[in-house]
Amino acid sequence: MDEKNVIELLNLVGRQWTLPVLDELARGARSHNDLARAIDANHQQLARVLRPLVSKHLVHRKVHEASPPIRVYYMLTPRGKAVLACCCRFRTLAAGELDDAM
């Protein structure tokens, strides 16, 4: 991965609402409505966050059309789980808990 890709990924993860979305999806698949409620974001904000996460393959979007109304669910991909694990490490670093490891 070149430097440009790393910076792009860090910028994506650093956007408002991204970490709360990833944290919530780490608990399992969520519908759009449940996810909006869980992170206390409106539907437009959530859509703006989810679009790039889906396009970068951090989050998988699944549409259930079995019966009306159509429901859309989101879940972390393996790549999304790996990114979230890195974010957890950054949180630990930011809290100063890895001073011995440096």
C-alpha atoms as an extended CHARMM CRD file, in Angstrom:
* protein
*
       102  EXT
         1         1  MET       CA              0.0000000000        0.0000000000        0.0000000000  PROA      1               0.0000000000
         2         2  ASP       CA              1.5070000000        3.3220000000       -0.9280000000  PROA      2               0.0000000000
         3         3  GLU       CA              1.4420000000        6.4600000000        1.1960000000  PROA      3               0.0000000000
         4         4  LYS       CA             -1.4910000000        7.9740000000       -0.7170000000  PROA      4               0.0000000000
         5         5  ASN       CA             -3.6960000000        4.9710000000        0.0940000000  PROA      5               0.0000000000
         6         6  VAL       CA             -2.7470000000        5.1000000000        3.7770000000  PROA      6               0.0000000000
         7         7  ILE       CA             -3.6110000000        8.8000000000        3.9710000000  PROA      7               0.0000000000
         8         8  GLU       CA             -6.9140000000        8.1870000000        2.1530000000  PROA      8               0.0000000000
         9         9  LEU       CA             -7.8430000000        5.4150000000        4.6000000000  PROA      9               0.0000000000
        10        10  LEU       CA             -6.8960000000        7.5210000000        7.6370000000  PROA      10              0.0000000000
        11        11  ASN       CA             -8.9670000000       10.4210000000        6.2990000000  PROA      11              0.0000000000
        12        12  LEU       CA            -11.9430000000        8.1150000000        5.8020000000  PROA      12              0.0000000000
        13        13  VAL       CA            -11.6940000000        6.6640000000        9.2960000000  PROA      13              0.0000000000
        14        14  GLY       CA            -11.1880000000       10.1260000000       10.7840000000  PROA      14              0.0000000000
        15        15  ARG       CA            -14.4910000000       11.5040000000        9.4790000000  PROA      15              0.0000000000
        16        16  GLN       CA            -17.2600000000       12.3050000000       11.9060000000  PROA      16              0.0000000000
        17        17  TRP       CA            -19.5030000000        9.3010000000       12.6690000000  PROA      17              0.0000000000
        18        18  THR       CA            -17.1800000000        6.7420000000       11.0300000000  PROA      18              0.0000000000
        19        19  LEU       CA            -15.7650000000        5.2100000000       14.2170000000  PROA      19              0.0000000000
        20        20  PRO       CA            -19.1580000000        5.0330000000       15.9460000000  PROA      20              0.0000000000
        21        21  VAL       CA            -20.5420000000        3.2600000000       12.8540000000  PROA      21              0.0000000000
        22        22  LEU       CA            -17.6420000000        0.7820000000       12.7690000000  PROA      22              0.0000000000
        23        23  ASP       CA            -17.9370000000        0.1990000000       16.5240000000  PROA      23              0.0000000000
        24        24  GLU       CA            -21.6520000000       -0.4890000000       16.2590000000  PROA      24              0.0000000000
        25        25  LEU       CA            -21.2170000000       -2.8320000000       13.2930000000  PROA      25              0.0000000000
        26        26  ALA       CA            -18.5860000000       -4.7560000000       15.2560000000  PROA      26              0.0000000000
        27        27  ARG       CA            -21.5200000000       -5.9680000000       17.3700000000  PROA      27              0.0000000000
        28        28  GLY       CA            -23.1400000000       -7.5130000000       14.2950000000  PROA      28              0.0000000000
        29        29  ALA       CA            -25.2870000000       -6.6630000000       11.2770000000  PROA      29              0.0000000000
        30        30  ARG       CA            -27.5800000000       -3.6630000000       11.7040000000  PROA      30              0.0000000000
        31        31  SER       CA            -30.4010000000       -2.2040000000        9.6570000000  PROA      31              0.0000000000
        32        32  HSD       CA            -30.0690000000        1.3820000000        8.5120000000  PROA      32              0.0000000000
        33        33  ASN       CA            -32.7080000000        2.4960000000       11.0190000000  PROA      33              0.0000000000
        34        34  ASP       CA            -31.1610000000        0.5920000000       13.9340000000  PROA      34              0.0000000000
        35        35  LEU       CA            -27.7220000000        1.9420000000       13.1040000000  PROA      35              0.0000000000
        36        36  ALA       CA            -28.9880000000        5.5380000000       12.9210000000  PROA      36              0.0000000000
        37        37  ARG       CA            -30.7060000000        5.1240000000       16.2700000000  PROA      37              0.0000000000
        38        38  ALA       CA            -27.6700000000        3.4900000000       17.9110000000  PROA      38              0.0000000000
        39        39  ILE       CA            -25.2450000000        6.2630000000       16.9730000000  PROA      39              0.0000000000
        40        40  ASP       CA            -27.8100000000        9.0670000000       17.2570000000  PROA      40              0.0000000000
        41        41  ALA       CA            -27.3200000000       10.2880000000       13.6850000000  PROA      41              0.0000000000
        42        42  ASN       CA            -29.9500000000       11.3140000000       11.1850000000  PROA      42              0.0000000000
        43        43  HSD       CA            -30.4570000000        9.2360000000        8.0550000000  PROA      43              0.0000000000
        44        44  GLN       CA            -28.6640000000       11.6910000000        5.7450000000  PROA      44              0.0000000000
        45        45  GLN       CA            -25.5920000000       11.8100000000        7.9740000000  PROA      45              0.0000000000
        46        46  LEU       CA            -25.5320000000        8.0330000000        8.1740000000  PROA      46              0.0000000000
        47        47  ALA       CA            -25.8890000000        7.6360000000        4.3990000000  PROA      47              0.0000000000
        48        48  ARG       CA            -22.9530000000       10.0220000000        3.8650000000  PROA      48              0.0000000000
        49        49  VAL       CA            -20.8160000000        7.9100000000        6.2010000000  PROA      49              0.0000000000
        50        50  LEU       CA            -21.8850000000        4.5150000000        4.8590000000  PROA      50              0.0000000000
        51        51  ARG       CA            -21.4340000000        5.2700000000        1.1430000000  PROA      51              0.0000000000
        52        52  PRO       CA            -17.6120000000        5.5120000000        1.2090000000  PROA      52              0.0000000000
        53        53  LEU       CA            -17.3190000000        2.6840000000        3.7430000000  PROA      53              0.0000000000
        54        54  VAL       CA            -19.2140000000        0.4170000000        1.3530000000  PROA      54              0.0000000000
        55        55  SER       CA            -17.2690000000        1.6130000000       -1.7050000000  PROA      55              0.0000000000
        56        56  LYS       CA            -13.9370000000        0.9720000000        0.0730000000  PROA      56              0.0000000000
        57        57  HSD       CA            -15.1320000000       -2.5130000000        1.1020000000  PROA      57              0.0000000000
        58        58  LEU       CA            -15.0200000000       -1.8570000000        4.8340000000  PROA      58              0.0000000000
        59        59  VAL       CA            -18.7790000000       -2.4150000000        5.1560000000  PROA      59              0.0000000000
        60        60  HSD       CA            -21.0490000000       -4.7740000000        3.2300000000  PROA      60              0.0000000000
        61        61  ARG       CA            -24.5490000000       -3.6010000000        2.2940000000  PROA      61              0.0000000000
        62        62  LYS       CA            -27.2170000000       -6.2850000000        1.9710000000  PROA      62              0.0000000000
        63        63  VAL       CA            -30.7560000000       -5.6290000000        0.7280000000  PROA      63              0.0000000000
        64        64  HSD       CA            -33.5520000000       -7.9300000000        1.9390000000  PROA      64              0.0000000000
        65        65  GLU       CA            -36.4520000000       -7.7950000000       -0.4760000000  PROA      65              0.0000000000
        66        66  ALA       CA            -38.3500000000      -10.8300000000        0.8280000000  PROA      66              0.0000000000
        67        67  SER       CA            -41.3150000000       -8.8780000000        2.0710000000  PROA      67              0.0000000000
        68        68  PRO       CA            -42.2650000000       -5.2140000000        2.1460000000  PROA      68              0.0000000000
        69        69  PRO       CA            -40.8580000000       -3.0290000000        3.4140000000  PROA      69              0.0000000000
        70        70  ILE       CA            -37.4410000000       -3.6240000000        1.8710000000  PROA      70              0.0000000000
        71        71  ARG       CA            -34.8010000000       -3.6570000000        4.6010000000  PROA      71              0.0000000000
        72        72  VAL       CA            -31.1390000000       -2.7840000000        4.1600000000  PROA      72              0.0000000000
        73        73  TYR       CA            -28.5510000000       -4.2670000000        6.5110000000  PROA      73              0.0000000000
        74        74  TYR       CA            -24.9190000000       -3.3530000000        6.9750000000  PROA      74              0.0000000000
        75        75  MET       CA            -22.0980000000       -5.4930000000        8.3510000000  PROA      75              0.0000000000
        76        76  LEU       CA            -18.3440000000       -5.2420000000        8.6620000000  PROA      76              0.0000000000
        77        77  THR       CA            -16.2370000000       -6.9860000000        6.0480000000  PROA      77              0.0000000000
        78        78  PRO       CA            -12.9770000000       -8.6960000000        7.0200000000  PROA      78              0.0000000000
        79        79  ARG       CA            -11.1940000000       -5.5470000000        5.8240000000  PROA      79              0.0000000000
        80        80  GLY       CA            -13.4770000000       -3.4280000000        8.0000000000  PROA      80              0.0000000000
        81        81  LYS       CA            -12.7010000000       -5.6150000000       11.0150000000  PROA      81              0.0000000000
        82        82  ALA       CA             -8.9700000000       -5.2120000000       10.3600000000  PROA      82              0.0000000000
        83        83  VAL       CA             -9.3140000000       -1.4320000000       10.1210000000  PROA      83              0.0000000000
        84        84  LEU       CA            -11.3330000000       -1.3430000000       13.3380000000  PROA      84              0.0000000000
        85        85  ALA       CA             -8.6210000000       -3.3860000000       15.0880000000  PROA      85              0.0000000000
        86        86  CYS       CA             -6.0660000000       -0.7670000000       14.0010000000  PROA      86              0.0000000000
        87        87  CYS       CA             -8.3510000000        1.9870000000       15.2900000000  PROA      87              0.0000000000
        88        88  CYS       CA             -8.5320000000        0.2360000000       18.6600000000  PROA      88              0.0000000000
        89        89  ARG       CA             -4.7390000000        0.2720000000       18.7820000000  PROA      89              0.0000000000
        90        90  PHE       CA             -4.7450000000        4.0010000000       17.9460000000  PROA      90              0.0000000000
        91        91  ARG       CA             -7.2030000000        4.5830000000       20.7870000000  PROA      91              0.0000000000
        92        92  THR       CA             -4.8440000000        2.8060000000       23.1580000000  PROA      92              0.0000000000
        93        93  LEU       CA             -1.9210000000        4.8940000000       21.8930000000  PROA      93              0.0000000000
        94        94  ALA       CA             -3.9520000000        8.0820000000       22.2590000000  PROA      94              0.0000000000
        95        95  ALA       CA             -4.7900000000        7.1320000000       25.8400000000  PROA      95              0.0000000000
        96        96  GLY       CA             -1.0770000000        6.7630000000       26.5680000000  PROA      96              0.0000000000
        97        97  GLU       CA             -1.3880000000        3.1000000000       27.5010000000  PROA      97              0.0000000000
        98        98  LEU       CA              1.2930000000        1.8400000000       25.1180000000  PROA      98              0.0000000000
        99        99  ASP       CA              4.1830000000        3.9290000000       26.4340000000  PROA      99              0.0000000000
       100       100  ASP       CA              6.0840000000        0.7730000000       27.4110000000  PROA      100             0.0000000000
       101       101  ALA       CA              5.7840000000       -0.5920000000       23.8670000000  PROA      101             0.0000000000
       102       102  MET       CA              7.4340000000        2.4430000000       22.2900000000  PROA      102             0.0000000000
